[in-house]
Amino acid sequence: SKMIRRCKKAFRRLDTTQKLFLGCIGFIVVMSVVLVCGIIRSELAMKQVAVSADAVVTDDQDAQGNQKQGEALSDQDEADSQDASIQKKDTDKARASAENADAQNQTAEPQGEYPGQKKVYLTFDDGPSQYTGQILDILEQYQVKATFFEICNTRERDKQSMKRIVDTGNTIAIHSVSHEYSKIYASLDSFHEDVIGMQDYLQETTGIKTSFYRFPGGSNNHTSCVSLDECKQLLKDNEITYFDWNVDSGDASMNHMPKDKIVANVLSEVGCKEESVVLMHDTNAKDTTVQALPEIIQSLKDQGYLILPITENTKPVHFGE
């Protein structure tokens, strides 16, 4: 307070000019302070605006970045979805092709061996007999092979004939244990017992487990008390292939049929087929079949036919197909 009183006394002593000078100075000081404060306030405001603008830009950039990232992810998801869809279609197509191929393999008929060539399969049912050795001699003489559907003859001579059939490269096959239709076709169990029983006997006798079969009376016989379709399914379940015939020598119609008649029957029916399975018989009453055999073989060879035994590559012949 003393300082203030002293300043007031000093001011009173000043003349008017001095007072005006001091007033101007004071005004200048005050205005300078006000100006400085205004400048500082303006700079602060500008900084705040700049910070806000930066924040807005950053937010926009972040938003754009997020949008681009989202679009990129969306595009990637769409691309992945398309790739997955294409892959699924390819997989489905491959699976469908595989299934179609399997279906075709299951339903397509076997093409057989030596396609495009005329073939004859000579087959003999109901052996062995006293003539089996002679039949094998003739086949060996003409250098051809045949197929023998055997029954369960247990004589030592017949066992030796079975072994010779196999040893000479011919095919041995299942016909029947008993060849009595009333026993074979009494039931599915009896049919199974007859087939497998003969298969086992042939394996025991020759060492060969054959998988070829001929129905006694054929696969369309009318004496069976059991469904033949069930019998065929049983064979399939046991991986056994059955063969009917499409050429009949006729030697089963009577004993001692004239030789020339047998020859004529075979050659006339074979002539209209590319693949023939010929039915003949090997029993003690079929001497004329043996007599007809050389002429049949020679005539077929002269006509360019291959004479073959049944193998796993042979196309099966079934009645009605």
C-alpha positions in Angstrom: 0.0 0.0 0.0 2.9 2.4 0.7 4.2 1.7 -2.8 0.9 2.6 -4.3 0.7 5.9 -2.3 4.2 6.8 -3.4 3.3 6.1 -7.0 0.2 8.3 -6.7 2.2 11.2 -5.2 4.8 10.9 -8.0 2.1 10.9 -10.6 0.6 14.1 -9.2 3.9 15.9 -9.6 4.0 15.1 -13.3 2.9 17.7 -15.8 0.3 17.0 -18.4 2.8 16.0 -21.1 4.5 13.5 -18.9 1.1 12.0 -17.9 0.1 11.7 -21.6 3.4 9.9 -22.3 2.9 7.5 -19.5 -0.7 6.9 -20.5 0.4 6.1 -24.1 3.1 3.7 -22.8 0.5 2.0 -20.6 -1.9 1.7 -23.5 0.7 0.3 -25.7 1.7 -2.3 -23.0 -2.0 -3.3 -22.5 -2.6 -3.6 -26.2 0.6 -5.6 -26.6 -0.5 -8.0 -23.9 -4.0 -8.3 -25.5 -2.4 -8.8 -28.9 -0.1 -11.5 -27.7 -2.9 -13.3 -25.9 -5.0 -13.2 -29.0 -2.2 -14.6 -31.1 -1.6 -17.4 -28.5 -5.3 -18.1 -28.4 -5.5 -18.2 -32.3 -2.5 -20.6 -32.5 -4.1 -22.9 -29.9 -7.4 -22.9 -31.8 -5.6 -23.7 -35.0 -3.7 -26.5 -33.4 -7.0 -27.9 -32.1 -8.5 -27.6 -35.5 -5.5 -29.4 -37.0 -5.6 -32.1 -34.4 -9.3 -32.6 -35.1 -8.7 -32.7 -38.8 -6.0 -35.2 -38.4 -8.3 -37.3 -36.2 -11.0 -37.1 -38.9 -8.5 -38.0 -41.6 -7.2 -40.9 -39.5 -10.7 -42.0 -38.8 -11.5 -41.8 -42.5 -8.3 -43.7 -43.4 -9.1 -46.3 -40.8 -12.6 -46.6 -42.1 -11.4 -46.9 -45.7 -8.7 -49.4 -44.6 -11.3 -51.4 -42.7 -13.6 -51.2 -45.7 -10.9 -52.3 -48.1 -9.8 -55.0 -45.7 -13.4 -56.1 -45.4 -13.8 -56.0 -49.2 -10.6 -58.0 -49.5 -11.8 -60.6 -47.0 -15.1 -60.7 -48.7 -13.4 -61.2 -52.1 -11.2 -63.8 -50.6 -14.2 -65.6 -49.0 -16.0 -65.4 -52.4 -12.9 -66.7 -54.2 -12.5 -69.5 -51.6 -16.2 -70.3 -52.0 -15.9 -70.4 -55.7 -12.8 -72.6 -55.5 -14.6 -74.9 -53.0 -17.6 -75.0 -55.3 -15.4 -75.8 -58.3 -13.5 -78.4 -56.3 -16.8 -79.9 -55.1 -18.1 -80.0 -58.7 -14.8 -81.6 -59.9 -15.0 -84.1 -57.0 -18.7 -84.9 -57.7 -17.9 -85.3 -61.4 -15.0 -87.6 -60.7 -17.1 -89.6 -58.3 -19.9 -89.8 -60.8 -17.5 -90.9 -63.5 -16.0 -93.5 -61.2 -19.5 -94.7 -60.2 -20.5 -94.8 -63.9 -17.4 -96.7 -64.8 -18.1 -99.2 -62.0 -21.7 -99.5 -63.1 -20.5 -100.2 -66.7 -17.9 -102.7 -65.5 -20.6 -104.5 -63.5 -23.2 -104.5 -66.3 -21.0 -104.8 -69.3 -20.6 -108.3 -70.9 -17.2 -109.8 -70.8 -15.5 -109.3 -74.2 -13.9 -112.7 -74.2 -10.5 -113.8 -75.6 -9.2 -113.3 -79.1 -11.8 -110.8 -80.1 -12.6 -110.7 -83.8 -11.5 -114.4 -84.3 -13.8 -117.3 -84.8 -13.6 -119.6 -81.8 -15.0 -123.0 -80.8 -15.0 -124.5 -77.3 -15.4 -128.3 -77.4 -17.0 -129.4 -74.1 -17.6 -133.0 -72.8 -20.1 -133.7 -70.0 -20.6 -136.7 -67.7 -17.0 -138.1 -67.8 -14.7 -139.7 -67.1 -15.5 -142.8 -69.0 -13.7 -145.6 -70.8 -13.4 -143.2 -73.8 -11.7 -140.3 -72.0 -8.2 -141.5 -72.9 -9.1 -141.8 -76.5 -10.6 -138.3 -76.6 -7.4 -136.9 -75.0 -5.3 -138.8 -77.5 -7.3 -137.2 -80.4 -7.0 -133.7 -78.9 -3.2 -134.2 -78.5 -2.9 -135.5 -82.1 -4.6 -132.3 -83.5 -2.9 -130.1 -80.9 -6.1 -128.6 -79.5 -7.6 -128.4 -76.0 -11.1 -129.0 -74.7 -13.1 -128.7 -71.5 -14.5 -131.6 -69.4 -17.4 -131.1 -67.0 -17.0 -134.1 -64.7 -19.1 -136.2 -62.4 -17.9 -138.0 -59.3 -16.6 -141.3 -60.8 -14.3 -142.7 -58.2 -12.7 -145.6 -60.0 -8.9 -145.4 -60.1 -9.0 -145.3 -63.9 -11.3 -142.3 -63.8 -9.1 -140.5 -61.3 -6.2 -141.0 -63.5 -8.2 -139.6 -66.5 -9.0 -136.5 -64.4 -5.3 -136.0 -63.6 -4.4 -136.5 -67.3 -7.0 -133.9 -68.3 -5.3 -131.3 -66.1 -1.7 -132.5 -66.9 -2.3 -132.1 -70.7 -3.5 -128.5 -70.4 -7.2 -129.2 -70.8 -9.7 -127.6 -68.5 -11.5 -129.7 -65.9 -14.8 -128.3 -64.6 -17.7 -129.1 -62.2 -20.8 -130.9 -63.4 -22.2 -132.9 -60.5 -21.5 -135.4 -57.8 -24.5 -137.7 -58.5 -26.0 -136.3 -61.7 -29.4 -137.2 -60.2 -31.7 -134.2 -60.8 -34.1 -135.1 -58.0 -31.2 -134.9 -55.5 -29.4 -132.0 -57.0 -32.4 -129.7 -57.3 -34.4 -130.8 -54.2 -33.4 -127.6 -52.4 -30.9 -124.8 -52.4 -28.9 -126.6 -49.7 -28.7 -129.8 -51.8 -27.7 -127.8 -54.9 -24.9 -126.1 -52.8 -23.8 -129.5 -51.4 -23.6 -131.0 -54.9 -21.6 -128.2 -56.5 -19.1 -127.7 -53.7 -18.8 -131.4 -53.1 -17.8 -131.9 -56.7 -15.4 -128.9 -56.6 -13.7 -130.4 -53.5 -13.5 -133.8 -55.1 -11.8 -132.4 -58.2 -9.4 -130.4 -56.1 -8.6 -133.5 -54.0 -8.0 -135.6 -57.1 -6.2 -133.2 -59.4 -4.8 -130.4 -57.1 -6.8 -127.9 -59.1 -9.7 -125.8 -57.6 -11.8 -125.2 -60.6 -14.4 -122.4 -60.8 -16.3 -123.4 -63.9 -19.6 -125.2 -63.8 -22.4 -126.6 -66.0 -25.9 -127.2 -64.7 -27.0 -130.7 -65.2 -29.8 -130.3 -67.7 -28.7 -126.7 -68.4 -29.4 -123.5 -66.5 -33.0 -123.4 -67.8 -34.0 -127.0 -67.0 -37.6 -127.6 -65.9 -36.9 -130.4 -63.3 -35.6 -128.1 -60.5 -37.6 -127.7 -57.4 -35.6 -124.7 -56.4 -35.4 -121.3 -58.1 -32.6 -121.5 -60.7 -32.1 -117.8 -60.1 -31.2 -118.6 -56.5 -28.9 -121.3 -57.7 -27.1 -118.8 -60.1 -26.7 -116.4 -57.2 -25.2 -119.1 -55.0 -22.7 -119.8 -57.8 -21.9 -116.1 -58.0 -21.4 -115.9 -54.2 -18.9 -118.7 -54.4 -17.1 -117.1 -57.4 -18.1 -120.0 -59.8 -18.9 -119.2 -63.4 -21.5 -121.4 -65.2 -21.5 -122.2 -68.9 -24.4 -123.4 -71.0 -23.9 -124.2 -74.7 -25.0 -122.7 -78.1 -24.2 -125.7 -80.3 -25.6 -129.2 -79.6 -24.0 -132.2 -81.1 -27.2 -134.1 -80.4 -25.3 -137.1 -79.0 -27.4 -137.1 -75.9 -30.6 -137.8 -77.8 -29.7 -141.5 -78.3 -26.9 -143.9 -77.7 -24.6 -144.7 -80.6 -25.9 -141.8 -82.8 -24.4 -142.1 -86.3 -21.1 -140.4 -86.5 -22.0 -138.5 -89.6 -25.1 -137.1 -87.9 -23.0 -135.8 -85.0 -20.5 -134.1 -87.4 -23.3 -132.5 -89.4 -25.0 -131.2 -86.2 -21.9 -129.5 -85.0 -20.6 -128.0 -88.2 -24.0 -126.7 -89.3 -24.6 -124.8 -86.0 -21.0 -123.6 -85.6 -21.0 -122.1 -89.1 -23.3 -119.2 -88.1 -21.5 -118.1 -84.9 -18.3 -116.3 -84.1 -18.0 -118.0 -80.7 -19.4 -121.5 -80.2 -19.6 -123.7 -77.1 -20.3 -127.2 -78.3 -22.0 -129.8 -76.1 -20.8 -133.4 -76.4 -20.7 -136.3 -74.0 -18.0 -138.5 -72.6 -19.8 -141.7 -71.4 -19.5 -145.4 -72.0 -22.4 -145.3 -74.6 -20.9 -142.4 -76.7 -18.4 -144.3 -78.9 -19.6 -142.5 -82.0 -18.9 -139.1 -80.4 -15.2 -140.2 -80.2 -15.4 -141.4 -83.9 -16.8 -138.0 -85.0 -14.3 -136.0 -83.1 -11.3 -136.1 -85.6 -13.5 -135.0 -88.6 -15.1 -132.2 -86.5 -11.7 -130.8 -85.4 -10.2 -131.0 -88.9 -13.1 -129.3 -90.5 -13.1 -126.5 -87.9 -9.4 -125.9 -88.4 -9.7 -125.9 -92.1 -12.4 -123.1 -91.7 -10.0 -121.0 -89.6 -11.6 -121.6 -86.2 -9.5 -121.5 -83.0 -10.3 -124.5 -80.9 -9.8 -123.5 -77.2 -10.4 -124.7 -73.7 -12.6 -122.6 -71.4 -10.5 -120.3 -69.2 -11.2 -117.3 -67.0 -10.9 -115.1 -70.1 -13.7 -117.0 -71.9 -17.0 -115.1 -72.4 -19.7 -117.3 -70.7 -22.5 -118.6 -72.9 -25.9 -118.5 -71.1 -29.3 -119.5 -72.4 -31.5 -116.6 -73.2 -28.6 -114.1 -73.6 
